[in-house]
Amino acid sequence: MQIDAALFAALAAAFSYACADMAARAGLQRTNAFVGSTIALASSLFFLSLVILIQRTPFPAPGTHYLWVVAGGACNPGMFFIFFLIGISKIGVSRAAPIKGTSPLLGALLAILILSERPSWVHLVGVLFVVCGIAVITSGGTGERFQRRDILWPIAAAVASSFAAVFWRAGLPAFPDPIAASTVGVLTALVVVAAYTAFAAWGEISEGVRRAWKPFLLCGLVAACGYFFYAKALQLGEVYRMLPLIQTSPLITVVFSIIWIRKTEDITWRVPVGAVLSVGGAILVNLRWGGV
C-alpha cells in the first residue's frame, strides 16, 4: 500500500469534517440548518482569508479553472452543507454522516466518465463496500425516531459532494496553493447559502445567530481546515481514491457519537457496523499493489 501526501491530506480532511459534524449537531439544537450553514461558512471564509493575508498566498491568472472551483464550491460546501445539516436535524449525526458516504459511488463514476480516471476492479470493490455499509445503516425499522424519507437529505448531500469532487479536481491543478482555491470555493458557497437563508429564513437570522454562533463558529473554523486538506487531497490524488478516503469521516463521527450522545440518538449495532464497512471500502480504494 503506497502512503503519500494525498492520503495524509485526505485523512486530515476526514478528521476535520468529523469534528465539524459534532459542532454542527450542537448548533442545530439552537437554530435551523440555513442560519447555521451561513454562520459556519462565514467563519471558514474569515479564517481562510486571514491565512491568505498572512502568507500572501498567490492566486493564478483568470481562466476557466476559476469556473470549475466556483462550481465545486457551490456544490460542496454550498449545497452539501445545507442538505447535510438538514439531514442531521432529521435523523441525527450518527446516521446522516455515514449515509452521506455514498458519494464515492457516484464520484467514481463521474471521475471515469468526465476525467478519464481508470480505477481497477479492487478500487471498485472498495466503492461497493462503502455502499453496502450505507445499506446496513439504513436497514431495519426506524420506529418513531425519524421517517424513512428523511434519509434523502444526506443522500442529496452525497450527490452534491460527488459532483463537487469532479469540479474541484478539474480546477485545482491551476492553483499553486490549495488554500487559494479553498477560499474561492468557500466564498462561492457562502454567497449561495446566505442568499437562500435570506430568502427562506429571514425572520430567524437574528435569533439564530444570537443563540448558535459559538458552536457554528467552531464548526466553521474546523471545517476550514477540512476544506484546505480536501483541496490538497484532490490536487494530489485521483477522485476515485481520495473521495472514499475523505468519507472515512463518518466512522470518526460515529465513534464520537457513541462516546458522547449514544442515548440521545439511539445508536444501534447497524450504525458502527455500517460505518466499518464503509471505511474498509475506502481502504480498498486506496490500495496500490504492483499494477493495481
N, C-alpha and C positions, 0 to 999 in steps of 0.2 A: 504494500500500500504506500503510495507516494504522499508524503506530507509536505505541503508547500505553503507559501504565504496566503494563497487564495483560501485554502482550507482553514487556516487560523482566522482569517478575516471573517469567513462565514460563521465559524463558531462564536466569535466575539459578537457578531450581529445577533445570533440566536440568543445568547445570554442577555444582551441589552434589551431585546424585544420582550423576553420573558419578564424581566424586571419592570419594563414599561407596562406590560399587561396587568401586573398586580397593582401598580399605582393607578392605572385607569379604572380597575374594578372599584378601588376605594373611592375614586372621584365620582363614579356613576351612582353611588349611593346618595349623592347630593345634587346632581343635575343631570341633564339629558346628554345623549351622545353628540349632538351637534355643537352645543356650547363647549363640552369637554374637548372635542376634536380641535376646535378653534383655539382654545387656551393652550393645548399641548403643542400644536403646530407653531403658534406664535412663540412659545418658549423655545422650541427647537430652532426656529429661524434666528432668534436673538443669540442663542449660544453659537450657532454656526457662523453667523456674521461677525461675532466677536473674535472667533478664532481666525477668520479670514483677515480681519483688520490687524491682528497681532502678527500673523505670519506673512502678511502681504501676499496672499495666495494669488497666483496669476490665473487669468481666465483666457480661454482660446479666442481667436478671431471669430466674428459672426459666421454662421454656417448652419447647415441642416442638422448638425449634431445638437444644437440647442432645441430644435423642434422635437427631436427624439427624447431628450431629457425632460422637456416640458410635458410631453405626452406621458412619459413614465411617472413623473411627479403627480400629475393629475390622477393617475390610476392608483399609485402607491407612493406616498402615503395618503393621497387625497381621498378618493372614493373608498379605498381599502379601510382607512381609519373609521369612516362613518359606518360602513357595513359591519365591521368587526366590533365596534363599540356597541352598536345596537344588538349584535349577537350576544355579547357579554351580558348586557342588561336583560336579555330574554331568557337565556339558557345557562348563564354562569360562565366564568372564565375557564374553569376546568374542562368544560365541554367545547366551548367556542374555539379555544386555542387549538386543540387537536384537529377539529373539523376544518379549520382554515388551511391545515396541512395538505389538503387535496390539491393545492396549487401546483405541486411538482408534476402531476399527471398532464395537465393542460400546458404547463410551462415547457415540458419536454417536447410535446407535440408541436407547439409553436416554434420552438428552437429548431426542430428538424425541418419544418416547412419554410420558415422565414429566414433563419440564419444559416441553414445548411449544416447544422451540427449533426454528428453521426455517433450517437451512443451505441454501445454494444448490447447484446442480449442481457448481460449481467446488470447493466445500468437500468434497463427497462424492467427487469425483475424487481430491482430495488424500488422503482417507482410504484410497481404493483403492490409491494409490501406496504408502502405508505398509504395507499388507498384502502387496503384491507384493514389497516389499523383504524382508519376513519369509520369503516363499516362496523367494526366491533364496538366502537364508542357510541355510535348512534343506534345500535340494535337494542332490543329489549323494550319494555314498557317505559313510558315517561311519567305515568301516574298523573298527578296534577301539578307537577313541578314546572312543566312547560308544554307547549303544543308542538307536534311533530313539524309543522310548517316553519317553526321558528329557526330550525337548522338551516333554512335557506339564507339567512343573513350571513353567517360565517362562510357559507359556500359562495355567496356573492363576493365576499372579501377575497376568497381564494381565486376566483376568476379574475378579479381586478389585479391581484398580485401577479398572476400568470402573464397577463398582457404587459404589465409594467416591467417585468423582468426582461422581456424581449426588447421593449423600447429602451430601457436603460442600457442594455448590452450593446445596442446599435449606436448609441450616442456617446458612451463613456470613453472609447479609445481616443477621442479628440481632446479630452480634458487632461492636462498634465497632472492635476491633483484632484482626486475624487471628492474632496471636501467642497471644491468649487461646484461640481456637478450636483452634489447633495444640496447645496444652498439653493441652486436654481430650481431643483425639484421640489424642495420644501416650500419655497416661495410660491410656486405654482399651486401646490396643494393647499396652502393657506388661503390663497385667493378663491379657489374653488369651494373650500369648506366654509369660509367666512361668508361668502355670498349666499350659500344655501342656508346657513344658520340665520342670517339676517332676514331671509325670506320665510323660513319655516318656524323659527323660534325667537322672533324679535323680542317679544314680551318677557322672555325668560333669561335673556342675556345678562342683565344687571344682577339679578338674584343668583344666577348660576355662577357667575364669576366670583361673587362675594363668598359663596358657600364652598366652592370646589377649586379655587385657584391653586391651593397648596398641593394637593395630590396630582393635579394635571400639570402644574409647573414641573414637579419632579418627573412625571411621565414624559414630558417634552424634552427635558434635559437628557434623560437616559435614552430616549428614542433617538435623539440627535446623534448620539454615539453609534446607535444601531444603523442609522441611515448612512453614516460615513463608512462603517465596516461593510454594509450591504453594497454600497457603490464600489468599494475596493475589491470585494469578492467577485462581483460581476465584471469588473475591469480586468481581473487577472485570470478568471476561470470561466468555463463554459456554463451556460444557463442550466443544462440538464444535470450538471454536477452541483453547482452552487445552490440552486433553489431548494432542493431537498435537504441539503445540509443546514441551510438557514432555517428551514422549517423544523429543525430539531428543537426549536424554542418551546413548542408545546410540551415536550417532556419535562423541561425545566419548570414550566408553568404548573404542570400537574404536580410535580414534587412540592413546589411552594404551596399549592392549594391543599395538598394532603397534610402538610405541616401546620398551616395556619387557618384554613377555612373549610376543613373537611365536613364538619357537621352542617355548616351553613349551606353548602351546595350539594349535600347528599351524594358524595362521590362513591360509586360502586366499583367493583373489580374491573368492569369493562373499560373504565377511563384509563387506569395505568397500563393495562394490557394493550389496549389500542395504541396508546402513546409509545410503548416499547416497540410494537410492530412498525410504527411509522419511523422511529429513529433507526431501527435495524435496516429498513429500506433505504434510508438516507445514507447509511454507511456503505451499503452495497453500491449505491450510485457513485460513490467516491472511490471505489476500488480501482486500482490500475495495476493489473497483473500482466507483466510482459506485454503482449499485444493488445490487451484489453484497454 
